[in-house]
Structure formats: structure tokens, C-alpha cells
């Protein structure tokens, strides 16, 4: 028996020369709950590997076992040939919750993390300088962690995980609540660390981020169902995406939904378009046009595109029967026609030259906002741009320093009881009480919002059913994962059927399937006449807005529909495949603005304002560095590309 164990260890040591992580038949059970069900996967040395799945899939439990902070019930988890628990000194682990001490400075947090890992003083200085410079934090060493933006906090937390120079880095949803600019910078850092040989495993609810991984494992219900590169997963779907633009989105959506699953695989609503998944591009487009013509609807504009990873994720979960059920909201105040007729001549939210000053700091500068009833308006910007301050002024929680505000037709007392009962507000920070049960929170909010007693039971039951928490309503809210808390908070903010709804990052940390359900509900409220103002850091979901504006340093720098903002971008977005991505990225960032260049798994994206002149320059630079361009093509700007370009240009 002893010989067999020794042989097994030697085998793992030999295999793991190239394999950083090996997981075999891994199980974890908590009482009657099986969180992880016999999963198998390997991660290669220097690979950037994504673990993607809905809330409750078992991702965090898997991370706990790989990080050596929890024992498996059965199975093996090896890190460079050692059991994960024995390899803890080789492993860096960034958890979902901030692991910083907010009353310590950047340097003090780093020094404390280094002390825990017994990093020698001379190495600490070298690594401190290296990683703070890599994260653009080297000038802020004395600043308290509590004074940092969300993106800077996450970068500091990553530095604390890196100061021991781990061979393996585990990141559990590291960019939740981080703005798009900081998220892209964060992922560029991960690509550089991976290129240096560090093995990185990351869980993320953002599927556009998963596009940047070398390989991805789709995990749900405690099992891994599919592993591959982003391209392999998209190709395996066997479907194509059609973007349909029409002036009659609601009616077109209804007609196309009725064609599922015979002619169409999926229909998703966005702010100014529908995304349709079909088996064949040509036949699918013909069928869409036939259906609309048959129903006397105008001919749409249709463009074909490749499916997204979110399409893959949602389709696979639906095939497993994991899609949440949609429950119609129990309305009593009348729907679309009554409310829109009542408010047709009014703007729901109106602000002119709105400003706010804190001491000598001007947080908001002459901002103009107008949101109509039945409209979804996105207020977007990087951390610190002034979005939350603007929302607080618009809904009467914060007095404006200057400008005009009209809310629901009221221009005087924005804090009146009658007006507040017509408003719903879901704040960026979680607003429920952790020490109350789910049902106690909902009963409290239904009372605060003045929901009639005879209606409360049905409204509360709707929230619980929509959140998938039937039978768990007596659980303490503090025990819910972040994504589930967000669902309950949204339900609490709409039970009273508000005319105007403010949503400040409502889907932060929510998985893609639940996020889609969120937006189905948001669209349903808008179609029934509610005016909705929403902020989000997830630009793919911002496509759901009818109109939006971008804020930079307290000012509005762009406004329009998602399509018009993307179309207005100067230059072209170029996708390159090169024989050495990191070397090409480093080279191009020395000759172009660094924000223009970013690594996406096996390809490189670069924004060129004058592509006819600059593409030859790119070819020449790469050739002189003995880097081979394997392919080059123009690809459409995403809304995130547009956002980053607008923000960066505004700051120069």
C-alpha cells in the first residue's frame, strides 16, 4: 500500500511539470447539499483559465479547495504535483469579498500581506515597486485603502495576492463593481502575468471578460459540462446571430418569440435592436422577413454576426433546464396605455445644468438629463465620474448646488410623501437588512412604500418566486450570495409599481442567466409606462437601454442610442493574430496610446484612427521585431470599446 501511494505521488509530480492544476473526481458536500459533483479539469502552466457558471454553480467551493482553505469530501486537487492544501504557499487567492484593511494605507496593506507570507524585506521592496507600477498605483502608496475607487481597491487586492510571487493565482469574481476602464486595465495585467508564466484561474459573471481567457470551463449545478477556447465554445453552439433593427421592436419581438423553437433558437431584446439566434444565416434572415411581412410589420434592417459567449452560456443552461421561470408582475394600477396617456406631455426625469460641489471639489458640472415615461435611460461612466451623485440629486436624496430638476412633474419638494411613493430606488450599495429574513425585509419595504395591506401578500410572493427562493423566504438575508441579494433588492424596489425607477448598478455580481431575467423584468416595467434610469459597469448589458449618456469627471461627453454611439466612433477596431501576443502588445503600446491596445485570448485588438496610414505602420513595427502577423481584420466596435475610447479621449 505504501509503495502504491509513493508511486502515485511520483506520477503526479511527473505529470505536473507541464500541468499546474489537476482536479480529478472532486466532490464537496455540505450536509445534504452536494455543491461540487465529481468535476475533472486541468490547467496548464502559464494558462489563463476561466471558470464560468451561474450563482450557486460550485465555483467558489472549487476555489476554496484549490486555495487549500477547505478539504474536499472526495477526489483530488493537485497544484504542481502537491495536494492543494500543501501548496498554499505557492497559491495566491483573491476572494469575492474585499480582503483589504480600509484604515491602512496601500503600503501598509501590502506590508501586512507580505508579513503573513514571510516575504523577506529586500524582496518585498522589489515586488512592491514592480506590482504597484504594473497597476498604476506606485504614486499612491500613502493613500488609505478606504479612499480608493472600486477599481483601485481591486488592483491593490491583486497586489496583496501577488506580493508572495505565487505560482498559481485564484481570482473569484475580481472585477465585480469595477468600471470598464479599470476592468480592461486589470485584464491586461492578468495577460502580462500569464505571459510571465503565472497560472491564473478566474471566475467571472461577465462573459465579455471570459473572451480574454485561453480556455473556459462552463460549470453549473456542481458539474463541469464543457471546456474549450472561446472560439471552440462559440463554434460548438452551431448557431448564428442576427441583429434586427426596426421601429416596432415590441411587436417584432412578440412575433419572433412565437417562432421558438421551430425556426428561431433564441430572441433577446436590446435597447434599439433584437438579437436572434438561428441555425442558418441566410435561411434565418429569409424566415424573419417572411414572419414580419405576414404580420404586416415593416421590413427590418438585419446584420449577421458571430454568437457571443453569453449566447453559448444561456443556451447551454436552457438545454439543462436551468433557465429561471418568468412570472408576470401582479399589477393593479393599470398598465402601459393608462400610464403613458396620463403622462404623455411630461418628462418623468428632467435636469438642466445640474451641478454639485463638495467643498472645493465639483463632482457634477452642468449635466442635462431627460427621461420619458416608458423609456430606459443609461447613465454610464467610470468610478468617480459623478453618476451616483447625479442620481441622488435627481431623486431628492441630495440637494443640488445649481441647476433645475423636475421629477414626475414636481419641481419644488422632491422629498414629498406623495412623490416618493411614485419612485422606486435600488442603490449601488445593498439596501436590505442582513439581520432580517428575506420575508421580513419585503414586508418592511412594502410598508415603507405604502403597498395596500390586501395586496402585500401577492406582491411578496411574486418577489420570492421571481428570485427562485420559494421555501427559503425565512432565511436571513445576510446568508444570501451577492447575486441573490441583488434580485431581492430589485423586487423590493418595484413592489409598489413605481412611475419612476432608479437602478444604480442593479446587476453587479449577477450571473448572465439571472441578468437576462432582470432585464426582461426591467423591459416589462418600461413597456408598462415606468421611466427607468439605470447605471451599470457592464457595457454589454447597457445595450439594453433605449438611450444613454457617458459621464467623465462630472460632465456629459456623449449621448445617444447604443447603435449611434458605436457608429460615431472615429477610426476602426482591428483584430490581429500574432505569433506572440504579449510581445506585440508591449511593442504597440510604446508607439500608440496604451488604451488602444488590448489582448483578447489568442488575438490582439487595436483602435486606429487613421487605419489606411497606421496599418502599414503596425505591420512594419511587428516585422522589425520579428513578430509575424497571421491575420488582420476590421471588427465592429462594442459599446465597451466606444466607452473606453470616449472616456480616454475626453481625459487627454
RAJO-V349117 format. One record per residue. SS is DSSP state (A for helix, B for strand, O for the rest). OMEGA is omega in radians with two decimals (none if undefined). Layout:
# RAJO-V349117
ss:omega
SS:OMEGA
SS:OMEGA
This chain:
# RAJO-V349117
ss:omega
O:3.13
A:-3.13
A:-3.12
A:3.13
A:3.13
A:3.13
A:3.14
A:3.13
A:3.11
A:3.13
A:-3.14
A:3.11
A:-3.12
A:-3.12
A:-2.99
O:2.96
O:3.10
O:-3.09
B:-3.12
B:-3.09
B:3.08
B:-3.14
B:-3.08
B:3.02
B:-3.04
B:3.10
B:2.96
B:-3.09
B:3.03
B:-3.08
O:3.12
O:-3.10
B:3.04
B:-3.06
B:3.13
B:-2.95
B:2.99
B:-3.08
B:3.11
B:2.97
B:3.05
B:3.06
B:-3.10
B:3.10
O:3.12
O:-3.10
O:3.00
B:-2.94
B:-3.12
B:3.04
B:-2.96
B:3.11
O:3.14
O:3.05
O:3.13
O:-3.10
O:-3.09
O:-3.08
A:-3.09
A:3.07
A:3.10
A:3.12
A:3.12
A:-3.13
A:3.13
A:3.14
O:3.09
O:-3.14
O:3.13
O:3.10
O:3.05
O:3.03
O:3.08
B:3.05
B:-3.04
B:2.98
B:-3.07
B:3.05
B:-3.06
O:3.01
O:3.12
B:2.98
B:-3.04
A:-3.11
A:-3.14
A:-3.08
A:-3.04
A:-3.14
A:3.09
A:-2.98
B:2.99
B:-3.03
B:3.07
B:-3.04
O:3.13
O:-3.11
O:3.07
O:-3.10
O:-3.08
O:2.99
O:-2.96
O:3.13
O:3.01
O:3.12
B:3.07
A:-3.10
A:-3.13
A:3.05
A:3.14
A:-3.11
A:3.12
A:3.12
A:3.13
A:3.12
A:3.11
A:-3.12
O:3.08
O:3.10
O:3.14
O:-3.08
A:-3.10
A:3.10
A:3.12
A:-3.12
A:-3.13
A:-3.08
A:3.09
A:-3.12
A:-3.10
A:-3.00
A:3.08
A:3.08
A:3.13
A:-3.09
O:-3.09
O:3.14
O:-2.98
O:-3.13
O:-3.00
O:-3.03
O:-3.07
O:-3.08
O:3.10
B:3.13
A:-3.14
A:-3.14
A:-3.12
O:3.01
O:3.14
A:3.14
A:3.13
A:3.09
A:-3.14
A:3.09
A:3.10
A:3.11
A:3.09
A:3.09
A:3.13
A:3.10
A:-3.06
A:-2.98
O:3.08
O:3.14
O:-3.10
O:3.05
O:3.13
B:-3.14
B:3.12
B:-3.07
B:-3.09
B:-3.13
O:-2.99
O:-3.04
O:3.09
O:-3.14
O:-3.12
O:-3.06
O:-3.02
A:3.14
A:3.14
A:3.11
A:-3.12
A:3.09
A:-3.14
A:-3.11
A:3.03
A:3.07
A:3.12
A:3.12
A:3.14
A:3.10
A:3.11
A:3.12
A:3.11
O:3.08
O:3.12
O:3.10
B:-3.03
B:3.02
B:-3.05
B:2.98
B:3.14
O:3.03
O:-3.08
O:-3.03
A:3.04
A:3.05
A:-3.12
A:3.09
O:-3.07
O:3.12
O:3.06
O:3.07
B:-3.08
B:2.97
B:3.07
B:-3.06
B:2.99
B:-3.09
O:3.05
O:-3.09
B:3.00
B:-3.02
B:-3.08
B:3.10
B:3.08
B:3.03
O:3.08
A:-3.14
A:3.12
A:-3.13
A:3.10
A:-3.14
A:-3.10
A:-3.13
A:3.12
O:-3.12
O:3.11
B:-3.08
B:3.04
B:3.04
B:-3.06
B:3.11
B:-3.08
O:3.12
O:-3.09
O:-3.03
A:-3.07
A:-3.08
A:3.12
A:3.12
A:-3.11
A:3.13
A:-3.08
A:3.09
A:3.14
O:3.14
O:3.08
B:-0.04
O:-3.01
O:-3.07
O:-3.05
B:-3.10
O:-3.07
B:3.05
B:3.09
B:-3.13
B:2.96
O:-3.00
O:-3.11
O:3.12
O:2.96
B:3.01
B:-3.09
B:3.04
B:-3.12
B:3.14
O:-3.10
O:-3.05
A:-3.07
A:-3.13
A:3.14
A:3.13
A:3.11
A:-3.11
A:3.12
A:-3.12
A:3.12
A:-3.12
A:-3.12
A:3.10
A:3.13
A:-3.11
O:3.08
O:3.10
O:-3.08
O:3.13
O:-3.07
O:2.92
B:-3.06
B:3.06
B:3.11
B:3.14
B:3.12
O:3.13
O:3.09
O:3.05
A:3.09
A:3.04
A:3.13
A:-3.08
A:-3.08
A:-3.13
A:-3.12
A:3.13
A:3.08
A:3.13
A:3.10
O:-3.12
O:-3.05
O:-3.11
O:3.13
O:3.13
O:3.12
O:3.13
O:3.12
O:-3.12
O:3.14
O:-3.07
O:3.09
O:-3.03
O:-3.07
O:-3.03
O:-2.96
A:-2.99
A:-3.11
A:-3.05
A:-3.13
A:3.09
A:-3.12
A:-3.02
O:-2.95
O:-3.07
O:-3.02
O:2.88
B:3.13
B:-3.14
B:-3.14
B:3.06
B:3.12
B:3.13
B:-3.12
B:3.13
B:3.10
B:-3.14
B:3.01
B:-3.08
O:3.11
O:-3.08
B:3.09
B:-3.06
B:-3.14
B:-3.02
B:2.98
B:-3.13
B:3.07
B:-3.14
B:3.01
B:3.13
B:-3.12
B:3.06
O:-3.12
O:-3.08
O:3.00
B:-3.08
B:-3.14
B:3.05
B:-2.95
B:3.10
B:3.11
O:3.05
O:3.13
O:-3.10
O:3.14
O:-3.08
A:-3.08
A:3.07
A:3.12
A:3.14
A:-3.12
A:3.07
A:-3.09
A:-3.11
O:2.99
O:3.13
O:-3.09
O:-3.12
O:3.12
O:3.06
O:-3.14
B:3.11
B:-3.12
B:3.10
B:2.97
B:-3.11
B:-3.11
O:-3.12
O:-3.13
B:3.13
O:-3.10
O:-3.07
O:-3.13
O:-3.13
O:-3.13
O:-3.09
A:-3.11
A:-3.13
A:-3.06
A:3.10
O:3.09
O:-3.07
B:2.97
B:-3.09
B:3.04
B:-3.01
O:3.12
O:3.08
O:-3.12
O:-2.95
O:3.13
O:-3.11
O:-3.06
O:-3.07
O:2.99
O:3.07
B:3.12
A:-3.07
A:3.09
A:3.07
A:-3.10
A:3.09
A:3.11
A:-3.09
A:3.09
A:3.06
A:3.13
A:-3.10
O:3.05
O:3.06
O:-3.13
O:-3.05
A:-3.08
A:-3.12
A:-2.96
A:-3.06
A:-3.11
A:3.13
A:3.14
A:3.11
A:3.09
A:3.13
A:-3.09
A:3.12
A:-3.14
A:-3.13
O:-3.11
O:-3.06
O:3.10
O:-3.09
O:-3.13
O:-3.04
O:3.12
O:3.06
O:3.04
B:-3.09
A:-3.13
A:-3.14
A:-3.14
O:2.97
O:-3.06
A:-3.12
A:3.13
A:3.09
A:3.14
A:-3.13
A:-3.14
A:-3.14
A:3.09
A:3.13
A:-3.13
A:-3.06
A:-3.07
A:-3.07
O:-3.07
O:3.09
O:-3.06
O:3.00
O:-3.08
B:-3.06
B:3.07
B:-3.13
B:-3.10
B:-3.09
O:-3.03
O:-3.04
O:3.12
O:3.12
O:-3.11
O:-3.08
O:-3.02
A:-3.11
A:3.09
A:3.12
A:3.12
A:3.10
A:3.06
A:-3.04
A:3.02
A:3.09
A:-3.14
A:3.11
A:3.14
A:3.11
A:3.13
A:-3.11
A:3.07
O:2.94
O:-3.14
O:3.02
B:-3.03
B:3.01
B:-3.02
B:2.94
B:3.08
O:3.01
O:-3.07
O:-2.96
A:3.08
A:3.11
A:3.08
A:3.05
O:3.14
O:-3.10
O:3.05
O:3.06
B:-3.14
B:2.97
B:3.10
B:3.09
B:3.04
B:3.10
O:3.05
O:-3.11
B:3.04
B:-3.10
B:3.10
B:3.10
B:3.10
B:3.04
O:3.09
A:-3.11
A:-3.10
A:3.12
A:3.11
A:-3.11
A:-3.09
O:-3.10
O:3.09
O:3.06
O:-3.08
B:3.01
B:-3.06
B:3.03
B:3.14
B:2.86
B:-3.03
B:-3.10
O:3.07
O:-3.05
A:-3.03
A:3.11
A:3.12
A:3.13
A:-3.14
A:-3.13
A:-3.08
A:3.11
A:3.08
A:-3.08
A:3.10
O:3.05
O:-3.02
A:-3.11
A:-3.11
A:-3.01
B:3.12
B:-3.13
B:3.05
B:-3.14
O:-3.05
O:-3.11
B:-3.11
B:3.09
B:3.08
B:3.10
B:-3.12
B:-3.14
O:3.13
O:-2.99
A:-3.13
A:3.13
A:-2.96
A:3.11
A:3.04
A:3.10
A:3.11
A:3.12
A:-3.10
A:-3.14
A:-3.11
A:-3.14
A:3.14
A:3.12
O:-3.12
O:3.06
O:-3.03
O:3.05
B:-3.12
B:3.05
B:3.12
B:3.12
B:3.04
B:3.10
B:-3.11
O:2.99
O:2.91
O:3.09
A:3.08
A:3.07
A:-3.14
A:-3.13
A:-3.09
A:3.12
A:-3.13
A:-3.12
A:-3.09
A:3.11
A:-3.13
A:-3.08
O:-3.13
O:none
